[in-house]
Amino acid sequence: MPPRPGQRRRRWRWIDTALLALALAGVGYLVYRTNTVFNYRWEWHTVWPFIFRLDAKTGSWVPNILVEGFLTTIRLAVWGILIAGVIGTLMGMARNSRRLFLRLLSGTYVLLVRNIPPVVFVFVFVFFVASQLMPKVALADQVAALDPFWKGVVTVLFGQIKLLDNFVLGLICLAAFSGAYVTEIVRAGIESVPRSQIEAAQSLGMSRWHIAVDVVLPQALRNVLPPMAGQFIQLIKDSSLVSLVSIQELSFMAQDVQVTTQRVFEVFVFVGVVYFVICFSLSRGFAWLEQRATSASR
């Protein structure tokens, strides 16, 4: 007799509990080995001043460089997934286009980006492509000439104005890199739409544009929301790549703190925990939203 659903759930709950206990035991063993074998003295108090600092002028606590790097990471991820979503949607539609040129263009873009190591892509893009264009645009100088209100809006959305050029440089790099993966997600979503619905729309005399916008894309986007959520989480982790080219996000700031304090373990364990909390919270939130959407569609 096969096990009942309740018994199956209890069995998996025991397995999950055992795996969690095993993981905690592994972490405890690593901490034990660090303390006994390396004779390492943990000094967490050296990290906290770089999270918040006491302003001597105002006498209040203000965010320090680790918080600023964290906010830059979040800005990079949010803006990056939005721009990558636009790029991926256009390129995904091009991948399914009847025009050979559009298919070749989008296919070449995807093949180039997905088959180049991320570090190589970052260095090539930043030093050989974007660095030739950003000095001519001079965004920071243009924003500095705006009214105080608009400068405040830009600061909230993109960070410090003096670092705007670097931020945009890293943002374009991440969006271009992530856009190739979003392209394949959108392409798969478009191909998941039943052919019968497209033929039904054609029989009603709808144009190709209206079929794409009114029939295909709404269903495709609903199908690609789960992998898009995963790509957003991946983009948060990939944002650490731009620290290699001096974009001042969380990993870059952590390296500065590590050099200043000479405390490698404390700094990077803290940064790892921050990344884990962000990504795990988002994964659970997206899973809950997906479950709600599935329940509502039934």
N, C-alpha and C positions, 0 to 999 in steps of 0.2 A: 504494500500500500504506500503510495507517495506521501511525503510529509505534508501536513496542513500548512496554509499560509502563515498562521501564527507561529507554528514550530519552526518554519523556515526563517522567519524574521528573528526569532530568539537565537537560532543557530548563528546567523550572520552577526547578530549583536555580540555574541560571545567572541566570534572571530575578530570583529573590529576592536573589542576591548583588549583582546590578547595582543593584537598588533600595536595598539596604542601603548600598552604597557611595555612591549618590547622596544618601541621607539624611545620611550622615556628612560628605560634602562640603559639604552645605548648612549643617550645624551648624558645621563649620570655617570656612565663609565668614562666618557671623554673628559668630563669635568674633573673626575677623580684622577685620571692620568695626567691632566694638565697641572693639577695642584701637587701631585706627589712626584711624578717623574721630572717634569720641567721645573718644579719648585717655583711656579709662577704666582705672583701676588696680584690679585685682582684689585684694581684701583678705579672703581666706577666713578668716584667723585671727580676724576679728571675730565670726564666726558660731559657732565651736566652743565658746566658753565658755557659750553658751546651750543647748548640747546636754547637757553634763555640767559640773558645777562642783565645786570643792574645798570641802568643808564645813570651816569653820574650827574647829568644836568637836571633830569626830571625826577630822579629817585624812584622810577618805576621799572618793572621788568619788561624787557623788549625781546623779540625773537633774535636769536643769534644765527650763525652761519648754517648750522645743521637744519634749523627750521626753514631758513630761506632756501636751502638746497632742496628740502622736501617739497616746498611750494613750487619751485621751478620744475621738479619732476612731475608733479600733478598737472601743472600747466602744459608741459610738453606732451604728456599722455593724452589729455583731453583734446587739445588742439590737433595733435598728431592724428588721433583716430578720426576726428571730423574731416580733416583734409584727406587722409588716406581713404576715408569712406567715399568722398567725392571722386577721387582718382580711381578707386577700385570699381565704383559703379559705372563710370564712363568706360573704363578699360574692360570691365566684365561684359558690358553690352557690346563693345567692339569685338570681343572674343567670339561672340555669337552672331556677328554681323554677316550679311551676305557679301559685303565688299571685301575683296582680297586685301586691299591696302590696310584697312582697319584691323583685319585679323593678323596681318603680318606685324603691324605696329604694336599692337597689344601683346602678341605672342613674344616678340623680341624683348619688350620691356620686362615681361614676367620671367623669361628665361635668363636674361642678363642678371636681374636682381636676385633671383632665387638660387642661382648657381655661383654666386660670388660670396665668399665669406663676409660676414657682417663687418668685421674690423677693416678688411680691405675696402669694402664699399664705403665706409665712413671716411677713411683717409682719402680715397680717390675723389669722392664727391666734394668733400670740404676743401681740400687743397688744390684740386685741379678744375673744379667747376664753380662751386658757390663762392669761393674766395675771389674769383675774378669778377663776380657780379655785385657782391654786397658792398664793396667800397664805392662803386658808382651810384648805388641807390642811396646810401647814407641815411638809413631810417632814423637812427638816433638823433641826428641833427635836425631832421624834419619834424620829429615829434617834439624836440626841445623848443621849437619855435611856436608850438600850439598854445592855446589858452590853458590856464591851470586846471580847469575842469577836465578837458580832454587828456591832459597829461596824467591826471589822476586815474581816469578810466583806463588808459594804456598801462599804467603801473599795476593796477589791479589785475588786468587780463594777461599781461605779458611780463610783469616784473619790472625791475629797475630800468629806467630809460637808458642809462649809460651802458647797460649790457644788452640792449635790445637787438643790436646787430648779431651778437653771438647767439642769442636766444632764437632768433629767426633762422639763423644758419643751422642750428641743431634741429629745429622744428622741421625745416624743409628736408633735411637728411632723413629724419625718422619717418616722415610722411611718405617720402619717395620709397623708402625701404619697405615699410609696412603696406604701402599701396599695392605692391605686387602680390602679397598674400591675400589682401582683401579682394583683389581682382579674381583670383581663383575661387574664393568663397562666393562672390556674386555670380560668377559663371556657373558654378554648380547649382546655385539657387535658381537661376534662370532655366537651366536644363531640367530642374525638378518640376517645373510647371507642366502639367499634362498637355500633350500636343493637341488633344481634342478641344481644349478651351481656346487655344489659338485659332484652330480651324473654325470653331463656332463664331469667334469674333470676326474672322475673315468673311464668313458667310453673311454676317450682318452688314458688311460693307465698310467696316472700320479700317482706317488707314494704318500703316505700319507704326506710325508714331503713337496713335491712340491705343493700339494694341499693346505696345511696349509700356506706355505710361499707365493705362487704366486696367490692363489685364495681367500682364506678365510681372511688372515690377512690384505691385503690392503683394502678390503671393510669394515672389522670390525673396523680398525683404523680410517677410514673416518667417520664411524658412531659414534665412541666414542669420537671424538674430542670435541664436546660441553660439555659433562659431565666431560671430563678430564680438560677442562678449569675451570669449576666450582670447581673441586677438587684441582686445583692449588691455586685458591683463598682461598679455605677453609684451605689449608696447610699454607698459610701466617698467617691466624688467629690462627691456631693450634700451630704455632711455639712459641706462648707465653706460652704453657704448659711447655716447657723445662726450663723456668725461675725458675720453682719450684726446679730444681736440679742444680741451679747455672750456667746455660748456659747463657752467657752474651749477650743476644739479647735485643731487644728494651724494652720489658716489664721489664726485670731484671734491665736494666740501669735506667728505669723510677723509679723503687722502690728505687734505690740508690739516685737519685736526690730528690725524695720525702722525704727521711729520712734526707738528707742534708739541704734542704730548708724549710722543714715542710710546704710545700704548696701542699696539696693533689689535690685540684680541678684543679689548673693550669697545673700541671704535667700530670695528667691522661686525662684531656680534650685535651691537646696537643697530647698525644699519641693516643687517640681515633680518633682525626682528621687525624693523619698520616695514621693510619690503614684504615680509611674510604676512604681517597684520593687514596691510593694504590689500594684497592679492587674495588672501584667504577671505577677508570680509567681502570683497567684490564677487568672488566666486560663489559664496553662499547667497549673497543678494541676488545675483543673476539666476542662480538655481531656483530661488524662491519665485522670482518673476516668471521664469519659464514654466514652473509648475502651475502658477496662477493662470497664465495664458493658456496652457493646455487644458486646465479644468474649465475655463470659460468657453473654450471652443467646442467642448463636448455637448 
